[in-house]
Every structure is written in structure tokens, then in C-alpha cells.
Amino acid sequence: MTGKPAKSKAKKDTLPRKAIIVYDGKTTEESARNYAAVVTSPALAAYRVIAEVESKSGIGADLDTPALIEQLKAQAKAVTDGSMAEAEAMLINQANYSAKPLFTACHAWHGAGERNTI
């Protein structure tokens, strides 16, 4: 039995999405304010840093921009609502896996316990 090939649905919502969502306002002025609010938002600033760093790691291609921005907004809202859990977790991880090896390497480089003189 032969038939027509199935039509593929438009891949409109295929992930990862890369568009930054800005809503139109009722007026041109309101649209301009909406755009300015998004461009100057802390979430977009953090997104730019993450996107740049992860573009070199290979993860960037898989990042869904709207989802990442919403996650960053949710993390900021949690802090304003009084939860520091995310910030505390980030700091402890940075201390254990970024700062500690750096300090250990610096200590070894300068010679364990030796004083450097000029």
C-alpha cells in the first residue's frame, strides 16, 4: 500500500531557541521602553556573559535563550523573596572548585612556606 508521505510540521518551536523576546507595546514609545527594559535587564546582562563563555565550551549551541533568561529571572526573584539558597550554592561551589585549586597552585608556585624577597 502506498500513500502520501507525512507532512512534517513546521519546526517553529524547535529547541534551542535563540530569539530574545521583547513584547510590542500599544504605542511606539511603549515598545521602545519595553526594548530598553530588556536590553538593560540584569537577566540579559548575565545571559550575555553565559552565552559568550559557553560559545567556547560547545554548550552555547544547546542553550535555549528564552529558557535561560527566564531561569535567571527566577533566580533573582528567589533572592528578592528572601531565599539565598542558589547564591549560597554558587559561592560554595566556586570556593571549592575554583578558588581552592587556584590558591593551592599559587602556594605551590611561590614555594611552600618560603618568603619571597625583593
Residue frames as a rotation matrix with the C-alpha (Angstrom) as fourth column:
MET 1
0.587 0.810 0.000 0.00
0.810 -0.587 0.000 0.00
0.000 0.000 -1.000 0.00
THR 2
-0.588 -0.757 0.286 1.39
0.762 -0.637 -0.119 3.35
0.272 0.148 0.951 -0.97
GLY 3
0.595 0.747 -0.297 0.38
0.801 -0.580 0.147 6.69
-0.062 -0.325 -0.944 0.32
LYS 4
0.621 -0.341 0.706 1.49
0.011 -0.897 -0.443 10.24
0.784 0.282 -0.553 0.58
PRO 5
-0.418 -0.790 -0.449 4.49
0.619 0.114 -0.777 10.97
0.665 -0.603 0.441 2.72
ALA 6
0.412 0.538 -0.735 3.56
0.908 -0.307 0.284 12.51
-0.073 -0.785 -0.615 6.05
LYS 7
0.442 -0.222 0.869 3.85
0.181 -0.927 -0.329 16.26
0.879 0.303 -0.369 6.07
SER 8
-0.368 -0.606 -0.705 6.36
0.869 0.045 -0.492 17.44
0.330 -0.794 0.510 8.57
LYS 9
0.729 0.590 -0.347 5.16
0.682 -0.666 0.302 20.08
-0.053 -0.456 -0.888 10.98
ALA 10
0.507 -0.542 0.671 6.86
-0.026 -0.787 -0.616 23.43
0.862 0.295 -0.413 10.83
LYS 11
0.069 -0.585 -0.808 9.75
0.902 0.382 -0.199 23.48
0.425 -0.715 0.555 13.27
LYS 12
0.344 0.203 0.917 8.62
0.040 -0.979 0.201 26.76
0.938 -0.033 -0.345 14.73
ASP 13
0.750 0.020 0.662 9.23
-0.635 -0.260 0.727 25.79
0.187 -0.965 -0.182 18.35
THR 14
0.663 -0.588 -0.463 12.34
0.412 0.803 -0.430 23.68
0.625 0.094 0.775 17.83
LEU 15
0.914 -0.406 -0.002 14.88
-0.177 -0.402 0.899 23.95
-0.366 -0.821 -0.439 20.61
PRO 16
-0.276 -0.066 -0.959 17.17
0.822 -0.534 -0.200 25.62
-0.499 -0.843 0.202 21.22
ARG 17
0.707 0.526 0.473 15.52
0.675 -0.701 -0.229 28.93
0.211 0.481 -0.851 20.52
LYS 18
-0.347 -0.932 -0.103 17.87
0.937 -0.338 -0.092 31.87
0.051 -0.128 0.990 20.15
ALA 19
-0.084 0.382 0.920 15.50
0.351 -0.853 0.387 34.84
0.932 0.356 -0.062 19.98
ILE 20
-0.899 -0.088 -0.429 15.36
0.429 -0.376 -0.821 37.35
-0.089 -0.922 0.376 22.82
ILE 21
-0.121 0.974 0.190 11.71
0.929 0.043 0.368 38.08
0.351 0.221 -0.910 23.47
VAL 22
-0.939 -0.007 -0.344 10.59
0.132 -0.931 -0.341 41.71
-0.317 -0.365 0.875 23.54
TYR 23
-0.173 0.967 0.189 6.88
0.915 0.229 -0.333 42.49
-0.365 0.115 -0.924 23.61
ASP 24
-0.596 0.105 0.796 5.38
0.464 -0.764 0.448 45.18
0.655 0.636 0.407 21.43
GLY 25
-0.787 0.361 -0.500 3.70
0.316 -0.460 -0.830 47.98
-0.530 -0.811 0.248 23.29
LYS 26
0.250 0.953 0.169 0.43
0.790 -0.100 -0.606 49.69
-0.560 0.285 -0.778 22.48
THR 27
0.959 -0.032 -0.283 2.43
-0.161 -0.881 -0.445 52.65
-0.235 0.472 -0.850 21.20
THR 28
0.577 -0.817 -0.004 5.82
0.197 0.143 -0.970 53.10
0.793 0.559 0.243 19.57
GLU 29
0.020 -0.544 0.839 7.05
-0.750 -0.562 -0.348 54.77
0.661 -0.622 -0.420 22.76
GLU 30
0.560 0.249 0.790 5.91
-0.758 0.538 0.369 51.83
-0.333 -0.806 0.490 24.89
SER 31
0.966 -0.259 -0.025 7.61
0.212 0.839 -0.502 49.40
0.151 0.479 0.865 22.50
ALA 32
0.260 -0.912 0.316 10.82
-0.135 -0.358 -0.924 51.42
0.956 0.198 -0.216 22.79
ARG 33
0.092 -0.176 0.980 10.61
-0.975 -0.214 0.053 51.31
0.200 -0.961 -0.192 26.62
ASN 34
0.886 0.262 0.383 9.99
-0.341 0.927 0.156 47.55
-0.314 -0.269 0.910 26.52
TYR 35
0.746 -0.662 -0.069 13.06
0.291 0.417 -0.861 47.09
0.599 0.622 0.504 24.34
ALA 36
0.016 -0.754 0.657 15.19
-0.507 -0.572 -0.644 49.31
0.862 -0.323 -0.391 26.60
ALA 37
0.428 0.211 0.879 13.99
-0.898 0.207 0.387 47.41
-0.101 -0.955 0.278 29.69
VAL 38
0.989 -0.082 0.122 15.04
0.095 0.989 -0.111 44.08
-0.111 0.121 0.986 28.18
VAL 39
0.512 -0.846 0.150 18.41
0.220 -0.039 -0.975 45.36
0.830 0.532 0.166 26.92
THR 40
-0.192 -0.606 0.772 19.29
-0.594 -0.554 -0.583 46.84
0.781 -0.571 -0.253 30.34
SER 41
0.784 0.581 0.218 17.91
-0.526 0.435 0.731 43.96
0.330 -0.687 0.647 32.43
PRO 42
0.007 -0.779 0.627 20.20
-0.915 0.248 0.319 42.06
-0.404 -0.576 -0.711 34.81
ALA 43
0.442 0.219 0.870 18.98
-0.024 0.972 -0.232 38.78
-0.897 0.081 0.435 33.29
LEU 44
0.986 -0.087 0.139 20.07
0.143 0.045 -0.989 39.77
0.080 0.995 0.057 29.79
ALA 45
0.434 -0.884 0.171 23.43
-0.865 -0.462 -0.194 41.02
0.251 -0.064 -0.966 31.09
ALA 46
-0.022 -0.406 0.914 24.02
-0.639 0.709 0.300 37.64
-0.769 -0.577 -0.275 32.77
TYR 47
0.764 0.363 0.533 22.80
0.165 0.689 -0.706 35.85
-0.624 0.627 0.466 29.64
ARG 48
0.863 -0.462 -0.203 25.39
-0.408 -0.402 -0.820 37.70
0.298 0.790 -0.535 27.54
VAL 49
-0.014 -0.901 0.433 28.20
-0.992 0.067 0.107 36.55
-0.125 -0.428 -0.895 29.81
ILE 50
0.084 0.111 0.990 26.97
-0.274 0.958 -0.084 32.95
-0.958 -0.264 0.111 29.88
ALA 51
0.924 0.337 0.177 26.43
0.080 0.284 -0.955 32.88
-0.373 0.897 0.236 26.12
GLU 52
0.608 -0.764 -0.217 29.93
-0.720 -0.415 -0.556 34.24
0.335 0.495 -0.802 25.45
VAL 53
-0.218 -0.710 0.669 31.67
-0.894 0.421 0.155 31.84
-0.392 -0.564 -0.727 27.82
GLU 54
0.084 0.334 0.939 29.67
-0.100 0.940 -0.326 28.83
-0.991 -0.067 0.112 26.67
SER 55
0.879 0.160 -0.450 30.19
-0.444 -0.074 -0.893 29.65
-0.176 0.984 0.005 22.99
LYS 56
0.014 -0.968 -0.252 33.76
-0.939 0.074 -0.336 28.47
0.344 0.241 -0.908 23.53
SER 57
-0.512 -0.204 0.835 32.80
-0.663 0.712 -0.232 25.36
-0.547 -0.672 -0.499 25.51
GLY 58
-0.931 0.232 -0.282 30.37
-0.074 0.638 0.767 23.94
0.358 0.735 -0.577 22.99
ILE 59
-0.592 0.749 -0.296 27.42
0.708 0.308 -0.636 24.20
-0.385 -0.587 -0.712 25.37
GLY 60
-0.646 0.287 -0.707 26.32
-0.223 -0.957 -0.185 27.52
-0.730 0.039 0.682 23.87
ALA 61
-0.846 0.311 -0.434 24.84
-0.424 0.102 0.900 25.91
0.324 0.945 0.046 20.79
ASP 62
-0.534 0.639 -0.554 22.42
0.559 0.758 0.336 23.98
0.634 -0.130 -0.762 23.02
LEU 63
-0.823 0.226 -0.521 21.36
0.369 -0.484 -0.793 26.88
-0.431 -0.845 0.315 25.24
ASP 64
-0.068 0.879 0.471 17.73
0.906 -0.144 0.399 27.91
0.419 0.454 -0.787 24.81
THR 65
-0.781 -0.400 0.480 17.84
0.263 -0.907 -0.328 31.69
0.567 -0.130 0.814 25.15
PRO 66
-0.035 0.810 0.585 14.28
-0.506 -0.519 0.688 32.36
0.862 -0.272 0.428 26.41
ALA 67
0.722 0.293 -0.626 14.50
0.291 0.692 0.660 29.50
0.627 -0.660 0.414 28.95
LEU 68
-0.215 -0.890 -0.402 17.89
0.880 0.001 -0.475 30.68
0.423 -0.455 0.783 30.21
ILE 69
-0.707 -0.007 0.707 16.68
-0.091 -0.991 -0.100 34.26
0.701 -0.135 0.700 30.64
GLU 70
0.387 0.908 0.164 13.56
-0.407 0.009 0.914 33.05
0.828 -0.420 0.372 32.49
GLN 71
0.508 -0.284 -0.813 15.76
0.686 0.705 0.182 30.90
0.521 -0.650 0.553 34.77
LEU 72
-0.620 -0.781 0.071 17.98
0.617 -0.542 -0.571 33.89
0.484 -0.310 0.818 35.54
LYS 73
-0.359 0.595 0.719 14.89
-0.459 -0.783 0.419 35.99
0.813 -0.180 0.554 36.35
ALA 74
0.662 0.630 -0.405 13.57
-0.014 0.551 0.834 33.21
0.749 -0.547 0.374 38.62
GLN 75
0.037 -0.739 -0.673 16.89
0.886 0.335 -0.319 33.07
0.461 -0.584 0.667 40.48
ALA 76
-0.810 -0.312 0.496 16.85
0.139 -0.925 -0.354 36.84
0.570 -0.218 0.793 41.02
LYS 77
0.062 0.927 0.370 13.23
-0.507 -0.290 0.812 36.71
0.860 -0.238 0.452 42.20
ALA 78
0.506 0.075 -0.859 14.10
0.523 0.766 0.375 33.98
0.686 -0.639 0.348 44.71
VAL 79
-0.558 -0.780 -0.283 16.68
0.743 -0.318 -0.589 36.32
0.369 -0.539 0.757 46.24
THR 80
-0.737 0.321 0.595 14.26
-0.337 -0.937 0.089 39.22
0.586 -0.135 0.799 46.45
ASP 81
0.401 0.904 -0.145 11.75
-0.366 0.303 0.880 36.83
0.840 -0.300 0.452 48.04
GLY 82
0.518 -0.238 0.821 14.34
-0.855 -0.124 0.504 36.00
-0.018 -0.963 -0.268 50.71
SER 83
0.912 -0.214 0.350 15.90
0.168 0.973 0.159 32.74
-0.375 -0.086 0.923 49.51
MET 84
0.392 -0.862 -0.321 19.68
-0.885 -0.449 0.125 32.78
-0.252 0.235 -0.939 49.26
ALA 85
0.550 -0.135 0.824 19.92
-0.058 0.978 0.199 29.04
-0.833 -0.157 0.530 48.51
GLU 86
0.878 -0.200 0.436 21.05
0.474 0.233 -0.849 29.46
0.068 0.952 0.299 44.88
ALA 87
0.642 -0.656 0.397 23.61
-0.475 -0.746 -0.467 32.16
0.602 0.111 -0.791 45.74
GLU 88
0.403 -0.480 0.779 24.95
-0.800 0.229 0.555 30.12
-0.445 -0.847 -0.291 48.66
ALA 89
0.703 -0.108 0.703 25.29
0.270 0.955 -0.124 27.02
-0.658 0.277 0.701 46.49
MET 90
0.859 -0.395 0.325 27.10
0.232 -0.265 -0.936 29.02
0.456 0.879 -0.136 43.81
LEU 91
0.518 -0.680 0.519 29.52
-0.773 -0.632 -0.056 30.51
0.366 -0.372 -0.853 46.32
ILE 92
0.431 -0.363 0.826 30.34
-0.524 0.644 0.557 27.20
-0.734 -0.673 0.087 48.00
ASN 93
0.783 -0.130 0.608 30.93
0.496 0.720 -0.485 25.56
-0.375 0.682 0.628 44.61
GLN 94
0.776 -0.534 0.335 33.14
-0.061 -0.593 -0.803 28.40
0.628 0.603 -0.493 43.46
ALA 95
0.457 -0.615 0.642 35.12
-0.887 -0.268 0.376 28.26
-0.059 -0.741 -0.669 46.69
ASN 96
0.436 -0.242 0.867 35.63
-0.233 0.900 0.369 24.51
-0.869 -0.363 0.336 46.44
TYR 97
0.441 -0.153 0.884 36.20
0.691 0.686 -0.226 24.11
-0.572 0.711 0.409 42.72
SER 98
0.716 -0.243 0.654 37.58
0.423 -0.594 -0.684 27.44
0.555 0.767 -0.323 41.53
ALA 99
0.673 -0.434 0.600 39.25
-0.595 -0.799 0.089 29.38
0.440 -0.417 -0.795 44.32
LYS 100
0.734 -0.382 0.561 40.75
-0.342 0.506 0.792 26.50
-0.587 -0.773 0.241 46.31
PRO 101
0.593 -0.565 0.573 42.69
0.753 0.641 -0.148 24.99
-0.283 0.519 0.806 43.36
LEU 102
0.638 -0.348 0.687 43.83
0.241 -0.757 -0.607 28.49
0.731 0.553 -0.399 42.35
PHE 103
0.696 -0.365 0.618 45.16
-0.703 -0.521 0.484 29.25
0.145 -0.772 -0.619 45.83
THR 104
0.725 -0.427 0.540 46.80
0.072 0.828 0.557 25.82
-0.685 -0.365 0.631 46.03
ALA 105
0.602 -0.496 0.625 48.53
0.778 0.191 -0.598 26.37
0.177 0.847 0.501 42.70
CYS 106
0.637 -0.365 0.679 49.71
-0.203 -0.929 -0.309 29.84
0.743 0.059 -0.666 43.73
HIS 107
0.757 -0.336 0.560 51.05
-0.580 0.048 0.814 28.47
-0.301 -0.940 -0.158 47.01
ALA 108
0.646 -0.515 0.564 52.94
0.499 0.843 0.199 25.72
-0.578 0.153 0.802 45.21
TRP 109
0.644 -0.371 0.669 54.27
0.583 -0.329 -0.743 28.17
0.496 0.868 0.004 42.62
HIS 110
0.604 -0.388 0.696 55.65
-0.499 -0.865 -0.049 30.54
0.621 -0.318 -0.716 45.25
GLY 111
-0.444 -0.769 -0.460 57.30
-0.083 0.547 -0.833 27.69
0.892 -0.332 -0.306 47.15
ALA 112
0.501 0.720 -0.481 55.57
0.374 0.321 0.870 26.15
0.780 -0.616 -0.108 50.13
GLY 113
0.784 -0.038 -0.620 56.31
0.611 -0.131 0.781 28.27
-0.111 -0.991 -0.079 53.17
GLU 114
-0.296 -0.954 0.054 59.16
0.948 -0.287 0.139 30.26
-0.117 0.092 0.989 51.62
ARG 115
0.512 0.382 -0.769 59.20
0.328 -0.915 -0.236 34.04
-0.794 -0.131 -0.594 51.77
ASN 116
0.303 -0.382 0.873 59.96
0.917 -0.131 -0.376 35.91
0.258 0.915 0.311 48.60
THR 117
0.210 -0.300 -0.931 62.12
0.467 -0.806 0.365 38.98
-0.859 -0.511 -0.029 48.93
ILE 118
0.961 0.141 0.237 62.69
0.276 -0.484 -0.831 41.78
-0.002 0.864 -0.504 46.52
